[in-house]
Amino acid sequence: MNIFITDECPTACAATLADQHVVSQTGETARILVTALHRRGISGPLFGKPYNPGGRFAKWAAEDWHHFMWLSFHGMALAEEHDHRFDKVHKSTSEIIAAGQLGYLMMDSDPHVPFRWPRCEAAKKYIEGHGLDVFHAYANVLRDKYATWTQTGGRKVPKWTNTSPPDWLAETTDEYLLR
């Protein structure tokens, strides 16, 4: 389980993703939220089954309600982005909204931006090897992934329906990604 954290703003993170990631990350975010609730002993009929309770993103979301709420807001932004691009509601939207509402009820204060961010293995090499912050590391991970999709000439070619690729992608990669 992985989330591409390219900005501390959850909406900006959702808007940068290619169509394929908007679809997959919406479902992934719902699974992480449900798993984080499960790690805290919370389950219910609105939530699916937990997925990989030992995963680093589920642990991160479960350890602090502020982390959980940031991920909930990101999930809602992904659901909105999905609706904007494809003119339909993602099947995981109800889980994201229900989890976010429950998380908000569990907090003692208004949510704030997390101080600590989870890191996937691919981002770790950019953080440790190049000294990048977590946001720029994830931007490079996405750039690499989209470049690979484009270069292999397979079915996966990054697309941004009803929107444009992020500016940082144009600044950090070759033009072939922006076709």
ROKOL-320539 format. One line per field, with one value per residue: residue number from 0; residue in three letters; x, y, z of N, C-alpha, C in turn. Coordinates in Angstrom, 2 decimals. Atoms other than C-alpha are relative to their C-alpha. Example, Ala and Ser with C-alpha at 12.3 -4.5 7.8 and 13.67 -1.06 7.14 Angstrom:
seq [0,1]
type [ALA,SER]
n.px [0.89,-0.82]
n.py [-1.19,-1.19]
n.pz [0.00,-0.06]
ca.px [12.30,13.67]
ca.py [-4.50,-1.06]
ca.pz [7.80,7.14]
c.px [0.90,-0.77]
c.py [1.20,1.09]
c.pz [0.00,0.73]
//
This chain:
seq [0,1,2,3,4,5,6,7,8,9,10,11,12,13,14,15,16,17,18,19,20,21,22,23,24,25,26,27,28,29,30,31,32,33,34,35,36,37,38,39,40,41,42,43,44,45,46,47,48,49,50,51,52,53,54,55,56,57,58,59,60,61,62,63,64,65,66,67,68,69,70,71,72,73,74,75,76,77,78,79,80,81,82,83,84,85,86,87,88,89,90,91,92,93,94,95,96,97,98,99,100,101,102,103,104,105,106,107,108,109,110,111,112,113,114,115,116,117,118,119,120,121,122,123,124,125,126,127,128,129,130,131,132,133,134,135,136,137,138,139,140,141,142,143,144,145,146,147,148,149,150,151,152,153,154,155,156,157,158,159,160,161,162,163,164,165,166,167,168,169,170,171,172,173,174,175,176,177,178]
type [MET,ASN,ILE,PHE,ILE,THR,ASP,GLU,CYS,PRO,THR,ALA,CYS,ALA,ALA,THR,LEU,ALA,ASP,GLN,HIS,VAL,VAL,SER,GLN,THR,GLY,GLU,THR,ALA,ARG,ILE,LEU,VAL,THR,ALA,LEU,HIS,ARG,ARG,GLY,ILE,SER,GLY,PRO,LEU,PHE,GLY,LYS,PRO,TYR,ASN,PRO,GLY,GLY,ARG,PHE,ALA,LYS,TRP,ALA,ALA,GLU,ASP,TRP,HIS,HIS,PHE,MET,TRP,LEU,SER,PHE,HIS,GLY,MET,ALA,LEU,ALA,GLU,GLU,HIS,ASP,HIS,ARG,PHE,ASP,LYS,VAL,HIS,LYS,SER,THR,SER,GLU,ILE,ILE,ALA,ALA,GLY,GLN,LEU,GLY,TYR,LEU,MET,MET,ASP,SER,ASP,PRO,HIS,VAL,PRO,PHE,ARG,TRP,PRO,ARG,CYS,GLU,ALA,ALA,LYS,LYS,TYR,ILE,GLU,GLY,HIS,GLY,LEU,ASP,VAL,PHE,HIS,ALA,TYR,ALA,ASN,VAL,LEU,ARG,ASP,LYS,TYR,ALA,THR,TRP,THR,GLN,THR,GLY,GLY,ARG,LYS,VAL,PRO,LYS,TRP,THR,ASN,THR,SER,PRO,PRO,ASP,TRP,LEU,ALA,GLU,THR,THR,ASP,GLU,TYR,LEU,LEU,ARG]
n.px [0.85,-0.82,0.63,-1.00,0.12,-0.81,0.25,0.70,1.42,0.55,0.64,-1.07,-0.50,0.96,0.05,-1.22,-0.06,0.56,1.30,-0.12,-0.23,1.20,0.88,-0.55,-0.29,1.26,0.24,-1.09,0.21,1.10,-0.52,-0.90,0.82,0.70,-1.02,-0.42,1.07,-0.08,-1.15,0.45,1.11,1.27,0.50,1.43,0.58,-0.32,-1.39,-0.42,-0.96,-1.32,-0.94,-1.38,-0.07,-1.37,-0.55,-0.51,0.96,1.06,-0.57,-0.12,1.35,0.57,-0.74,0.36,1.23,-0.32,-0.43,1.21,0.86,-0.63,0.27,1.43,0.18,-0.60,0.96,1.13,-0.50,-0.09,1.37,0.42,-0.78,0.57,1.28,-0.29,-0.61,0.73,1.43,0.66,-0.47,-0.80,0.71,-0.54,0.28,0.79,-0.90,-0.86,0.81,0.36,-1.21,-0.33,0.96,-0.32,-1.28,0.23,0.69,-0.93,-1.04,0.26,-0.28,0.06,-1.16,-1.07,-0.90,-0.92,-1.40,-0.78,0.63,-0.49,-0.86,-0.11,-1.39,-0.47,-0.26,-1.12,-1.27,-0.15,-0.18,-1.31,-1.06,-0.06,0.32,1.26,1.07,0.92,0.85,-0.79,-0.33,1.16,0.12,-0.95,0.52,1.05,-0.65,-0.62,1.06,0.64,-0.99,-0.06,1.23,-0.07,-1.10,0.24,0.94,1.10,1.34,-0.02,-0.62,0.65,0.95,0.68,1.27,0.64,-0.95,-1.35,-1.00,-0.54,-1.13,-1.28,-0.31,-0.62,-1.31,-0.92,-0.05,-0.04,1.28,0.79,1.04,1.08,0.74]
n.py [-1.17,-1.18,-1.26,-0.92,-1.25,-0.98,-1.33,0.12,-0.23,1.25,-0.25,-0.12,1.37,0.71,-0.62,0.27,1.39,0.41,0.65,1.34,-0.10,-0.54,1.15,0.97,-0.62,-0.19,1.28,0.24,-0.87,0.59,1.21,-0.42,-0.58,1.11,0.77,-0.82,0.11,1.36,0.02,-0.66,0.79,-0.54,0.61,-0.20,0.44,-0.91,0.17,1.29,0.73,-0.61,0.51,-0.17,-0.79,-0.35,-0.91,-1.25,-1.10,0.27,-0.32,-1.46,-0.58,0.42,-0.47,-1.36,-0.41,-1.04,0.75,0.63,-1.01,-0.46,1.04,-0.10,-1.14,0.41,0.92,-0.78,-0.71,0.99,0.30,-1.17,0.02,1.10,-0.48,-1.05,0.55,1.09,-0.27,1.06,0.15,1.20,0.92,-0.10,-1.32,0.07,0.42,-1.15,-1.00,0.55,0.04,-1.39,-0.49,0.67,-0.56,-1.35,0.14,0.53,-1.00,-0.97,-1.34,-0.04,0.67,-0.82,0.69,0.86,-0.38,1.13,0.60,1.35,0.08,1.30,0.35,-0.77,-1.38,0.06,-0.17,-1.42,-0.74,0.31,-0.11,-1.31,-1.04,-0.67,0.15,1.08,-0.41,0.08,1.41,0.64,-0.54,0.76,1.36,-0.06,-0.29,1.24,0.95,-0.45,0.15,1.43,0.34,-0.57,0.61,1.41,0.07,0.91,-0.58,-1.10,-1.27,-0.94,-0.94,-0.91,-0.33,-1.24,-0.78,0.02,0.53,-1.03,-0.77,0.59,1.12,-0.59,-0.53,1.05,1.15,-0.25,-0.35,1.15,0.26,-1.00,0.17]
n.pz [0.00,0.18,0.38,0.55,-0.74,0.73,-0.56,-1.29,0.29,0.53,1.30,0.99,0.24,0.86,1.32,0.78,0.45,1.28,-0.12,-0.54,-1.44,-0.66,-0.21,-0.95,-1.29,-0.73,-0.67,-0.94,-1.16,-0.77,-0.69,-1.07,-1.06,-0.66,-0.73,-1.15,-1.00,-0.54,-0.92,-1.22,-0.55,0.50,1.23,0.13,1.27,1.10,0.38,0.52,-0.82,-0.06,0.98,-0.42,-1.22,-0.34,1.00,-0.59,0.11,-0.98,-1.32,-0.07,-0.14,-1.27,-1.17,-0.38,0.68,0.98,1.19,0.53,0.62,1.23,0.99,0.31,0.90,1.27,0.62,0.52,1.17,1.06,0.44,0.78,1.24,0.80,0.53,0.98,1.22,0.64,-0.16,-0.77,-1.37,-0.23,-0.90,-1.37,-0.55,-1.24,-1.09,-0.32,-0.70,-1.32,-0.82,-0.34,-1.00,-1.26,-0.46,-0.50,-1.29,-0.99,-0.31,-1.06,0.54,1.46,0.60,0.55,0.91,-0.74,-0.14,0.51,1.17,0.30,1.19,0.66,0.30,1.15,-0.44,-0.94,0.72,0.33,-1.25,-0.56,0.99,0.65,-0.97,0.31,-0.99,0.37,1.12,1.23,0.21,0.63,1.35,0.81,0.14,1.02,1.28,0.45,0.35,1.23,1.07,0.30,0.73,1.34,0.74,0.31,1.11,-0.32,-0.13,-0.96,0.36,-0.92,0.60,-0.92,0.63,-0.45,-0.80,0.56,-0.92,-0.90,0.51,-0.40,0.88,1.19,-0.39,-0.46,0.89,1.43,0.62,0.40,-1.01,0.09,1.27]
ca.px [0.00,1.37,0.26,2.14,2.63,3.86,2.60,1.38,-1.93,-4.03,-5.89,-2.67,-1.46,-4.61,-4.52,-0.96,-1.71,-2.26,-5.68,-4.52,-3.29,-6.41,-8.40,-6.03,-5.09,-8.74,-9.23,-5.84,-6.62,-9.93,-8.14,-5.49,-8.12,-10.15,-6.98,-5.91,-9.31,-8.99,-5.56,-7.34,-10.01,-12.72,-14.78,-18.31,-20.71,-19.69,-16.09,-14.55,-12.00,-8.62,-5.77,-2.16,-2.46,1.34,1.81,3.76,0.99,-1.66,0.64,1.30,-2.43,-3.29,-0.62,-2.08,-5.54,-3.93,-2.23,-5.52,-7.41,-4.84,-5.27,-9.06,-8.91,-6.60,-9.10,-11.91,-9.77,-9.06,-12.78,-13.48,-10.70,-12.13,-15.58,-14.14,-12.09,-14.44,-17.86,-18.61,-18.22,-15.48,-16.79,-14.57,-15.88,-18.41,-15.70,-13.47,-16.25,-17.39,-13.82,-13.18,-16.33,-15.44,-11.86,-13.08,-15.40,-12.48,-10.28,-10.00,-8.96,-9.08,-6.83,-3.47,-0.83,1.28,4.80,6.00,5.30,5.49,8.05,7.88,11.08,11.30,11.10,13.67,16.42,15.74,15.58,18.71,20.68,19.85,18.80,15.33,12.36,9.53,7.44,10.20,11.16,7.62,7.54,10.65,9.10,6.05,8.23,10.18,7.02,5.40,8.61,8.76,5.15,5.82,9.12,7.87,5.16,2.66,-0.96,-0.06,0.65,0.07,-2.98,-4.64,-8.29,-9.95,-6.81,-3.12,-0.05,1.54,4.07,6.80,6.48,7.30,10.22,11.69,11.31,11.55,8.81,7.75,5.77,3.64,2.27]
ca.py [0.00,3.37,6.98,9.51,12.48,15.22,18.16,18.81,19.91,16.76,18.33,19.25,15.64,14.30,16.75,15.79,12.13,10.60,9.09,5.57,6.66,8.69,5.48,3.17,5.64,6.30,2.62,2.37,5.32,3.75,0.46,2.27,4.25,1.11,-0.72,2.18,2.10,-1.67,-1.17,1.07,-1.58,0.16,-1.69,-1.58,-2.39,0.68,-0.48,-3.25,-5.69,-4.42,-4.89,-5.40,-4.18,-4.15,-1.83,1.38,3.68,1.98,2.24,5.92,6.70,4.77,6.30,9.81,11.19,14.13,11.69,9.87,13.06,14.26,10.93,11.29,14.73,13.33,10.53,13.04,15.07,11.91,11.10,14.63,14.38,11.04,12.58,15.60,13.52,10.62,12.07,9.22,8.41,5.95,2.86,3.55,7.07,6.05,4.28,7.36,9.72,7.42,6.95,10.70,11.48,8.91,10.20,13.75,12.66,10.95,14.07,16.46,19.38,20.55,18.52,19.94,19.05,16.09,16.68,13.26,11.62,7.95,6.92,4.13,2.32,4.16,7.57,6.51,6.39,10.01,11.17,9.38,9.42,12.89,14.76,15.58,16.26,13.74,15.78,16.10,12.47,11.34,13.68,11.89,8.49,9.49,10.96,7.70,5.61,7.72,7.70,3.90,3.58,5.81,4.20,0.61,1.40,-0.81,-0.15,2.17,5.65,8.42,10.55,13.51,13.62,17.04,18.48,19.06,17.31,19.11,21.84,20.06,17.09,19.30,20.77,17.45,15.22,14.93,16.09,12.54,12.38,15.35,14.00]
ca.pz [0.00,-1.02,-1.33,-3.48,-1.16,-3.49,-1.40,2.14,0.57,0.06,-2.86,-4.67,-4.22,-5.86,-8.76,-9.80,-10.40,-13.82,-14.47,-13.66,-10.24,-9.48,-9.90,-8.02,-5.27,-4.41,-3.66,-1.97,0.30,1.33,2.16,4.20,6.14,6.88,7.92,10.17,11.89,12.29,13.91,16.45,17.07,15.02,12.43,11.14,8.31,6.27,6.05,4.01,5.32,6.54,4.12,5.19,8.79,9.08,6.11,6.75,5.49,7.62,10.65,9.88,9.53,12.71,14.94,14.98,14.20,12.39,10.01,9.60,8.85,6.32,4.53,4.77,3.18,0.51,-0.12,-0.49,-2.90,-4.89,-5.01,-6.23,-8.82,-9.99,-10.40,-12.25,-14.68,-15.35,-14.42,-12.03,-8.35,-7.39,-5.60,-2.55,-1.97,0.70,2.76,2.56,3.65,6.48,7.71,7.58,9.53,12.17,12.39,12.85,15.67,17.41,17.45,20.37,18.16,14.57,12.28,11.26,8.69,9.84,11.09,9.93,6.57,5.57,2.96,0.45,-0.54,-3.87,-2.14,0.44,-2.20,-3.18,0.43,1.61,-1.64,-2.92,0.22,-1.10,1.16,1.10,-1.37,-3.98,-3.46,-4.28,-7.29,-8.57,-7.89,-9.95,-12.70,-12.89,-12.94,-15.68,-17.72,-17.48,-18.58,-21.57,-22.57,-22.46,-25.00,-23.22,-22.40,-19.56,-20.79,-18.25,-19.11,-17.43,-18.53,-18.28,-16.66,-17.35,-15.96,-13.01,-13.77,-11.81,-14.14,-17.12,-15.20,-14.11,-17.12,-20.88,-23.22,-24.11,-20.88,-21.85,-25.14]
c.px [0.89,-0.87,1.11,-0.21,0.93,-0.14,-0.68,-1.50,-0.58,-0.66,1.05,0.59,-0.91,0.04,1.22,0.00,-0.58,-1.31,0.08,0.21,-1.18,-0.95,0.56,0.22,-1.27,-0.34,1.05,-0.17,-1.12,0.49,0.91,-0.80,-0.73,0.97,0.48,-1.06,0.03,1.15,-0.36,-1.20,-1.37,-0.36,-1.50,-0.49,0.30,1.40,0.25,0.96,1.33,0.94,1.41,0.14,1.41,0.65,0.38,-1.01,-1.17,0.49,0.07,-1.38,-0.61,0.68,-0.43,-1.25,0.25,0.49,-1.23,-0.87,0.62,-0.30,-1.48,-0.28,0.58,-0.95,-1.19,0.41,0.15,-1.38,-0.55,0.70,-0.53,-1.30,0.22,0.52,-0.89,-1.52,-0.75,0.67,0.77,-0.70,0.49,-0.32,-0.75,0.87,0.88,-0.77,-0.36,1.21,0.39,-0.92,0.30,1.30,-0.19,-0.68,0.95,1.04,-0.44,0.18,-0.19,1.24,1.03,0.88,0.98,1.43,0.92,-0.78,0.55,0.83,-0.03,1.47,0.55,0.32,1.22,1.34,0.23,0.23,1.41,1.14,0.18,-0.36,-1.28,-0.98,-0.99,-0.85,0.74,0.42,-1.16,-0.24,0.95,-0.44,-1.08,0.60,0.61,-1.04,-0.65,0.94,0.10,-1.22,0.11,1.06,-0.27,-1.02,-1.15,-1.34,-0.02,0.79,-0.69,-0.87,-0.60,-1.27,-0.59,0.89,1.37,0.96,0.54,1.21,1.34,0.36,0.67,1.41,1.01,0.15,0.04,-1.40,-0.86,-1.08,-1.22,-0.77,-1.46]
c.py [1.23,1.19,0.92,1.38,1.03,1.42,-0.20,0.27,-1.27,0.16,0.11,-1.38,-0.75,0.53,-0.34,-1.38,-0.19,-0.75,-1.36,0.03,0.62,-1.16,-0.93,0.60,0.28,-1.28,-0.31,0.83,-0.53,-1.22,0.38,0.58,-1.09,-0.82,0.77,-0.05,-1.38,-0.10,0.67,-0.71,0.47,-0.70,0.25,-0.37,0.92,-0.22,-1.40,-0.67,0.74,-0.71,0.31,0.89,0.41,0.97,1.35,1.15,-0.19,0.30,1.51,0.63,-0.34,0.62,1.38,0.41,1.11,-0.64,-0.58,1.02,0.58,-1.01,0.00,1.15,-0.31,-0.94,0.72,0.79,-0.95,-0.35,1.15,0.04,-1.09,0.44,1.05,-0.59,-0.98,0.13,-1.17,-0.12,-1.31,-0.87,0.07,1.31,-0.07,-0.43,1.17,1.04,-0.49,-0.03,1.41,0.58,-0.61,0.55,1.39,-0.04,-0.46,1.03,0.93,1.43,-0.04,-0.67,1.00,-0.86,-0.85,0.56,-1.07,-0.67,-1.40,0.02,-1.40,-0.25,0.85,1.44,0.06,0.25,1.46,0.85,-0.22,0.24,1.39,1.15,0.76,-0.13,-1.02,0.38,-0.10,-1.44,-0.71,0.52,-0.75,-1.44,-0.03,0.25,-1.27,-1.01,0.38,-0.12,-1.47,-0.43,0.45,-0.71,-1.45,-0.18,-0.96,0.72,1.21,1.17,1.03,1.01,0.85,0.47,1.25,0.86,-0.10,-0.66,1.12,0.70,-0.65,-1.19,0.51,0.48,-1.10,-1.16,0.42,0.24,-1.21,-0.35,0.88,-0.09,-0.09]
c.pz [0.00,-0.38,-0.49,0.61,-0.63,0.55,1.35,-0.16,-0.63,-1.36,-1.10,-0.32,-0.97,-1.42,-0.86,-0.65,-1.39,0.26,0.69,1.51,0.74,0.31,1.08,1.39,0.80,0.76,1.06,1.27,0.87,0.78,1.16,1.17,0.79,0.84,1.23,1.10,0.66,1.01,1.33,0.62,-0.45,-1.31,-0.07,-1.38,-1.19,-0.55,-0.53,0.97,0.03,-0.98,0.47,1.24,0.42,-0.96,0.59,-0.10,0.96,1.41,0.19,0.25,1.36,1.21,0.49,-0.78,-1.03,-1.30,-0.69,-0.73,-1.26,-1.11,-0.39,-0.96,-1.39,-0.74,-0.57,-1.24,-1.19,-0.56,-0.85,-1.35,-0.93,-0.64,-1.09,-1.31,-0.75,0.09,0.64,1.37,0.12,1.03,1.44,0.70,1.33,1.19,0.44,0.81,1.41,0.94,0.45,1.05,1.37,0.59,0.60,1.37,1.12,0.44,1.11,-0.49,-1.52,-0.57,-0.51,-0.92,0.81,0.05,-0.59,-1.12,-0.22,-1.29,-0.57,-0.33,-1.14,0.39,0.90,-0.71,-0.38,1.26,0.55,-0.99,-0.60,0.93,-0.28,1.17,-0.54,-1.22,-1.33,-0.31,-0.68,-1.41,-0.94,-0.20,-1.08,-1.39,-0.57,-0.47,-1.33,-1.19,-0.43,-0.80,-1.45,-0.84,-0.40,-1.11,0.23,0.06,0.92,-0.54,0.89,-0.76,1.11,-0.70,0.63,0.90,-0.67,0.98,0.89,-0.61,0.35,-0.86,-1.27,0.32,0.30,-0.95,-1.46,-0.54,-0.33,1.00,-0.21,-1.31,0.24]
//
